[in-house]
């Protein structure tokens, strides 16, 4: 055996195997570094003039081509190294099963340790630095292997389509990636809950409609324009709001918006004589918007018109609620409370860990306040969620178990759920019934 190892051919073959293992390590490390590199930091480096970062960015734009080229190169060198090692073992142990066994075991150990674990461990610890260092040679390899990789990709896509898999479609978006990263860092303690909520609020703003963030008509403080000015003034002062819709004959007939500031100015001109106020002249024209308007579009409309208040109507022109600039901003920064707002309005924490809430609390507000994950795709309010899932209008004291929470109906008026008690539960989810 010693004489065999002194054979120059065997020695050169072993050197060739070692060289191929180094190349294999390069391919493995490059794959890990490039796939784990932060696209945001690479983009920032490219913007600062780093040419290698520009190459990495272009490679990541064609991820399938990149991965295919690296896998092709890695498999080529691993197969070549295994064949050469098989020849060495044949010379050492003769042609037979033992030589194949020793060749397999030796190459498995060498490839696993030196061509896979070691380079990938290094690359994963500092992917950005590693990806920049291998960018240029990998770019050359990708260019050389492009025709072969393209052919392989056609075959792969064809096979996947036979099983009904569309490799070109992906439901994962940049917004989903940002949301996932923020959630992950929040769980790890790197991002505070408030900052997490604000970032996700901005991301989700474009998915919301005015209907989902407006103040519902039953919660609106409105003024009857036919009342005496003295009574209207009392209602304005008691409301705690600076803008109130004014209606005549019917609450769906909103004729204007009364601004408290305008009323005070008019009152100063009459030397405090409330009875001489002309409410119709003081009111401003009401701005009506459809409930299906996107929140982003409404925000831009507020900015363009320099208004903070609009009346929301449905497709038949019926009053649905009001939307304010504050309502939209609260979707980003959370509740904006002033001296007239009640803290945790409509929600009460119980000693047993449950909460008692009114049915008109929006699901989004509850999720944000308690860091819950109740779905808000099919319903806006908590009461709406229970009605949607139960497919009925529940009775008082009736209970349901959905999404890991127990909903108990505490109070109902006519067909409206007024108050619920919610607690976490391990009861079977009744959605499967």
GIPE-V78179 format. One record per residue. N is the residue number from 1. RES is the residue in three letters. PSI is psi in radians with two decimals (* if undefined). NEAR is the number of other C-alpha atoms within 8 Angstrom. D_FIRST is the distance of its C-alpha to the first C-alpha in whole Angstrom. Layout:
# GIPE-V78179
n=(N	N)
res=(RES	RES)
psi=(PSI	PSI)
near=(NEAR	NEAR)
d_first=(D_FIRST	D_FIRST)
This chain:
# GIPE-V78179
n=(1	2	3	4	5	6	7	8	9	10	11	12	13	14	15	16	17	18	19	20	21	22	23	24	25	26	27	28	29	30	31	32	33	34	35	36	37	38	39	40	41	42	43	44	45	46	47	48	49	50	51	52	53	54	55	56	57	58	59	60	61	62	63	64	65	66	67	68	69	70	71	72	73	74	75	76	77	78	79	80	81	82	83	84	85	86	87	88	89	90	91	92	93	94	95	96	97	98	99	100	101	102	103	104	105	106	107	108	109	110	111	112	113	114	115	116	117	118	119	120	121	122	123	124	125	126	127	128	129	130	131	132	133	134	135	136	137	138	139	140	141	142	143	144	145	146	147	148	149	150	151	152	153	154	155	156	157	158	159	160	161	162	163	164	165	166	167	168	169	170	171	172	173	174	175	176	177	178	179	180	181	182	183	184	185	186	187	188	189	190	191	192	193	194	195	196	197	198	199	200	201	202	203	204	205	206	207	208	209	210	211	212	213	214	215	216	217	218	219	220	221	222	223	224	225	226	227	228	229	230	231	232	233	234	235	236	237	238	239	240	241	242	243	244	245	246	247	248	249	250	251	252	253	254	255	256	257	258	259	260	261	262	263	264	265	266	267	268	269	270	271	272	273	274	275	276	277	278	279	280	281	282	283	284	285	286	287	288	289	290	291	292	293	294	295	296	297	298	299	300	301	302	303	304	305	306	307	308	309	310	311	312	313	314	315	316	317	318	319	320	321	322	323	324	325	326	327	328	329	330	331	332	333	334	335	336	337	338	339	340	341	342	343	344	345	346	347	348	349	350	351	352	353	354	355	356	357	358	359	360	361	362	363	364	365	366	367	368	369	370	371	372	373	374	375	376	377	378	379	380	381	382	383	384	385	386	387	388	389	390	391	392	393	394	395	396	397	398	399	400	401	402	403	404	405	406	407	408	409	410	411	412	413	414	415	416	417	418	419	420	421	422	423	424	425	426	427	428	429	430	431	432	433)
res=(UNK	UNK	UNK	UNK	UNK	UNK	UNK	UNK	UNK	UNK	UNK	UNK	UNK	UNK	UNK	UNK	UNK	UNK	UNK	UNK	UNK	UNK	UNK	UNK	UNK	UNK	UNK	UNK	UNK	UNK	UNK	UNK	UNK	UNK	UNK	UNK	UNK	UNK	UNK	UNK	UNK	UNK	UNK	UNK	UNK	UNK	UNK	UNK	UNK	UNK	UNK	UNK	UNK	UNK	UNK	UNK	UNK	UNK	UNK	UNK	UNK	UNK	UNK	UNK	UNK	UNK	UNK	UNK	UNK	UNK	UNK	UNK	UNK	UNK	UNK	UNK	UNK	UNK	UNK	UNK	UNK	UNK	UNK	UNK	UNK	UNK	UNK	UNK	UNK	UNK	UNK	UNK	UNK	UNK	UNK	UNK	UNK	UNK	UNK	UNK	UNK	UNK	UNK	UNK	UNK	UNK	UNK	UNK	UNK	UNK	UNK	UNK	UNK	UNK	UNK	UNK	UNK	UNK	UNK	UNK	UNK	UNK	UNK	UNK	UNK	UNK	UNK	UNK	UNK	UNK	UNK	UNK	UNK	UNK	UNK	UNK	UNK	UNK	UNK	UNK	UNK	UNK	UNK	UNK	UNK	UNK	UNK	UNK	UNK	UNK	UNK	UNK	UNK	UNK	UNK	UNK	UNK	UNK	UNK	UNK	UNK	UNK	UNK	UNK	UNK	UNK	UNK	UNK	UNK	UNK	UNK	UNK	UNK	UNK	UNK	UNK	UNK	UNK	UNK	UNK	UNK	UNK	UNK	UNK	UNK	UNK	UNK	UNK	UNK	UNK	UNK	UNK	UNK	UNK	UNK	UNK	UNK	UNK	UNK	UNK	UNK	UNK	UNK	UNK	UNK	UNK	UNK	UNK	UNK	UNK	UNK	UNK	UNK	UNK	UNK	UNK	UNK	UNK	UNK	UNK	UNK	UNK	UNK	UNK	UNK	UNK	UNK	UNK	UNK	UNK	UNK	UNK	UNK	UNK	UNK	UNK	UNK	UNK	UNK	UNK	UNK	UNK	UNK	UNK	UNK	UNK	UNK	UNK	UNK	UNK	UNK	UNK	UNK	UNK	UNK	UNK	UNK	UNK	UNK	UNK	UNK	UNK	UNK	UNK	UNK	UNK	UNK	UNK	UNK	UNK	UNK	UNK	UNK	UNK	UNK	UNK	UNK	UNK	UNK	UNK	UNK	UNK	UNK	UNK	UNK	UNK	UNK	UNK	UNK	UNK	UNK	UNK	UNK	UNK	UNK	UNK	UNK	UNK	UNK	UNK	UNK	UNK	UNK	UNK	UNK	UNK	UNK	UNK	UNK	UNK	UNK	UNK	UNK	UNK	UNK	UNK	UNK	UNK	UNK	UNK	UNK	UNK	UNK	UNK	UNK	UNK	UNK	UNK	UNK	UNK	UNK	UNK	UNK	UNK	UNK	UNK	UNK	UNK	UNK	UNK	UNK	UNK	UNK	UNK	UNK	UNK	UNK	UNK	UNK	UNK	UNK	UNK	UNK	UNK	UNK	UNK	UNK	UNK	UNK	UNK	UNK	UNK	UNK	UNK	UNK	UNK	UNK	UNK	UNK	UNK	UNK	UNK	UNK	UNK	UNK	UNK	UNK	UNK	UNK	UNK	UNK	UNK	UNK	UNK	UNK	UNK	UNK	UNK	UNK	UNK	UNK	UNK	UNK	UNK	UNK	UNK	UNK	UNK	UNK	UNK	UNK	UNK	UNK	UNK	UNK	UNK	UNK	UNK	UNK	UNK	UNK	UNK	UNK	UNK	UNK	UNK	UNK	UNK	UNK	UNK	UNK	UNK	UNK	UNK	UNK	UNK	UNK	UNK	UNK	UNK	UNK	UNK	UNK)
psi=(-0.71	-0.72	-0.65	-0.70	-0.46	-0.19	2.16	-0.61	-0.78	-0.72	-0.79	-0.63	-0.72	-0.69	-0.70	-0.72	-0.75	-0.72	-0.72	-0.60	-0.65	-0.75	-0.71	-0.71	-0.66	-0.81	-0.79	-0.81	-0.69	-0.73	-0.82	-0.79	-0.79	-0.62	-0.43	-0.16	2.49	2.05	-0.54	-0.80	-0.61	-0.73	-0.72	-0.72	-0.69	-0.71	-0.51	0.01	0.17	1.96	-0.66	-0.63	-0.63	-0.67	-0.77	-0.75	-0.72	-0.65	-0.70	-0.39	-0.41	1.14	-0.70	-0.76	-0.69	-0.91	-0.73	-0.73	-0.76	-0.70	-0.67	-0.85	-0.71	-0.76	-0.65	-0.85	-0.61	-0.74	-0.76	-0.76	-0.67	-0.70	-0.77	-0.71	-0.60	-0.68	-0.70	-0.79	-0.56	-0.70	-0.56	-0.73	0.04	2.93	2.14	-3.09	-0.57	-0.68	-0.70	-0.68	-0.86	-0.64	-0.76	-0.83	-0.72	-0.82	-0.60	-0.79	-0.79	-0.79	-0.76	-0.81	-0.95	-0.41	-0.17	-1.19	-0.86	-0.97	-0.61	-0.60	-0.77	-0.79	-0.64	-0.40	-0.49	1.22	-0.63	-0.82	-0.76	-0.71	-0.65	-0.61	-0.49	0.04	-0.86	-0.89	-0.65	-0.66	-0.69	-0.75	-0.75	-0.68	-0.74	-0.69	0.01	-0.83	-0.75	-0.76	-0.67	-0.75	-0.75	-0.72	-0.64	-0.76	-0.77	-0.80	-0.66	-0.74	-0.72	-0.67	-0.52	-0.48	0.20	0.38	2.18	1.86	-0.25	-0.27	2.52	2.22	-0.12	2.15	2.98	-0.63	-0.71	-0.66	-0.73	-0.77	-0.76	-0.71	-0.73	-0.76	-0.74	-0.83	-0.52	-0.76	-0.58	-0.07	0.08	-0.34	2.23	2.76	-0.74	-0.77	-0.69	-0.80	-0.67	-0.75	-0.81	-0.59	-0.72	-0.74	-0.64	-0.11	-0.67	-0.27	-0.11	2.63	2.89	-0.62	-0.56	-0.31	-0.09	2.88	2.11	2.67	-0.56	-0.28	0.05	2.40	2.03	2.80	2.31	1.98	-0.23	-0.12	2.76	2.61	-0.63	-0.73	-0.69	-0.74	-0.73	-0.73	-0.64	-0.79	-0.61	-0.35	-0.58	0.14	2.64	-0.32	2.30	2.33	2.48	2.29	2.76	2.34	-0.83	2.51	-0.36	-0.24	1.33	2.10	-0.26	-3.08	2.20	2.10	2.27	-0.64	-0.74	-0.65	-0.69	-0.69	-0.77	-0.63	-0.63	-0.55	-0.40	0.22	0.60	0.10	1.71	-0.63	-0.38	0.04	2.42	1.72	-0.66	-0.66	-0.57	-0.61	2.51	2.79	2.43	2.47	2.02	2.35	2.53	2.63	-0.32	0.00	2.37	2.61	-0.67	-0.76	-0.70	-0.66	-0.76	-0.62	-0.71	-0.77	-0.72	-0.76	-0.14	0.74	2.74	0.04	2.31	2.64	2.26	2.26	2.78	-2.98	-0.30	0.03	0.10	2.54	2.23	-0.55	-2.87	2.63	2.33	2.85	-0.62	-0.67	-0.70	-0.76	-0.58	-0.41	-0.34	-0.90	-0.07	-3.06	2.33	1.78	2.37	-2.96	-0.19	-0.10	2.45	2.30	2.33	0.80	2.19	-0.01	2.33	2.24	2.34	2.80	-0.49	0.13	-0.16	3.03	2.60	2.16	2.78	2.62	-0.30	0.10	2.24	2.49	-0.69	-0.71	-0.70	-0.74	-0.74	-0.70	-0.68	0.02	0.71	3.05	0.63	2.40	2.52	0.44	-0.66	-0.16	2.64	-0.72	2.91	-0.76	-0.71	-0.63	-0.78	-0.75	-0.71	-0.79	-0.62	-0.27	0.57	2.96	1.88	2.74	2.87	2.51	0.02	2.50	2.66	2.70	1.98	2.41	0.50	0.23	2.60	2.17	2.09	2.20	2.03	-0.60	2.39	2.35	2.06	-2.04	0.30	2.28	2.04	-0.66	2.46	2.79	2.22	2.33	2.71	2.54	2.79	0.25	2.66	2.47	2.13	-0.07	-0.37	-0.06	*)
near=(5	5	6	9	10	8	8	7	6	11	10	8	11	11	8	9	12	8	8	12	15	10	10	15	13	10	12	14	13	14	10	12	16	13	7	9	10	8	7	6	8	14	11	8	10	13	7	6	6	9	7	11	13	11	11	13	12	8	10	10	6	8	8	6	11	11	9	10	13	15	9	9	10	12	8	8	12	12	8	9	13	12	8	11	13	12	8	11	13	12	9	10	9	8	7	8	6	7	14	11	8	9	12	10	8	8	11	8	8	10	12	9	9	12	15	13	9	10	13	12	8	9	13	10	6	9	14	13	7	12	13	10	8	9	12	9	7	10	10	8	10	12	7	7	9	10	7	7	12	9	8	8	9	8	8	8	10	8	8	11	10	7	6	6	7	8	8	4	5	6	4	6	7	6	7	8	9	8	10	8	8	11	9	8	10	12	8	7	7	7	11	8	7	7	8	12	12	12	10	10	11	10	9	8	11	9	7	11	11	15	9	7	11	12	9	9	9	5	6	9	7	8	11	9	10	5	7	7	12	8	8	12	8	8	9	13	8	6	7	7	8	8	9	12	13	14	15	11	5	7	8	7	8	11	10	11	12	13	11	10	7	10	10	8	8	10	12	8	7	10	6	7	8	9	7	7	10	7	8	6	6	10	12	9	7	11	7	8	9	10	11	7	11	11	13	9	8	10	10	8	8	12	8	7	6	6	7	8	11	11	13	16	14	10	6	5	6	8	11	11	13	13	14	10	10	8	10	12	9	10	13	13	11	10	6	7	8	5	4	6	7	6	5	6	6	7	9	8	8	8	5	4	7	11	11	12	12	11	12	8	12	9	13	8	8	11	11	10	7	6	7	8	5	7	6	10	5	7	10	12	12	12	12	10	12	10	11	10	8	10	6	6	8	9	7	8	8	8	8	10	13	11	6	10	11	14	13	11	15	10	10	12	7	4	6	8	13	12	12	14	13	12	10	8	8	6	7	5	9	8	7	4	3)
d_first=(0	4	5	5	6	9	10	13	14	11	12	16	15	14	17	19	19	20	23	24	24	26	28	28	29	32	33	33	35	37	38	39	41	43	44	45	47	50	52	55	54	52	56	57	54	55	59	58	57	53	52	48	50	52	49	48	51	51	47	49	52	49	47	46	45	43	41	40	39	37	35	35	33	31	30	29	27	25	25	23	21	20	19	17	15	15	14	11	10	11	8	6	8	10	14	16	17	14	13	16	17	14	15	19	18	17	19	22	21	21	24	26	26	25	27	30	31	30	32	35	36	36	38	40	41	43	43	46	44	41	43	45	42	40	43	43	39	40	43	42	39	42	44	41	40	44	44	41	42	46	45	43	46	48	46	45	49	50	48	50	53	52	52	55	53	55	52	55	57	56	59	57	60	59	62	60	57	60	61	58	57	60	60	56	57	60	59	56	59	59	62	65	67	70	68	66	69	70	67	67	71	71	68	70	73	73	73	76	79	83	83	80	81	85	88	89	93	94	92	94	97	100	104	106	108	112	112	114	113	113	111	108	108	107	105	103	103	102	99	97	96	97	97	98	99	103	104	107	109	105	102	100	103	101	104	102	100	102	100	102	102	104	106	106	107	110	111	112	114	116	117	115	117	115	117	118	114	113	110	109	110	107	105	102	101	98	95	94	90	88	86	83	83	79	79	78	81	83	82	82	86	87	86	87	91	90	91	90	91	92	93	90	92	91	91	95	95	96	95	91	91	91	88	88	85	85	83	81	80	79	77	75	76	77	80	83	85	88	91	92	89	88	85	83	86	86	83	83	80	81	80	78	75	77	79	83	83	86	85	85	82	80	76	75	77	76	72	72	74	72	69	69	68	71	71	74	73	76	78	79	81	80	83	82	78	79	82	79	77	79	81	84	87	86	89	89	87	84	81	78	74	72	69	68	72	75	78	82	85	87	90	91	94	95	92	90	88	89	87	83	81	78	75	71	70	68	70	69	70	73	72	70	73)
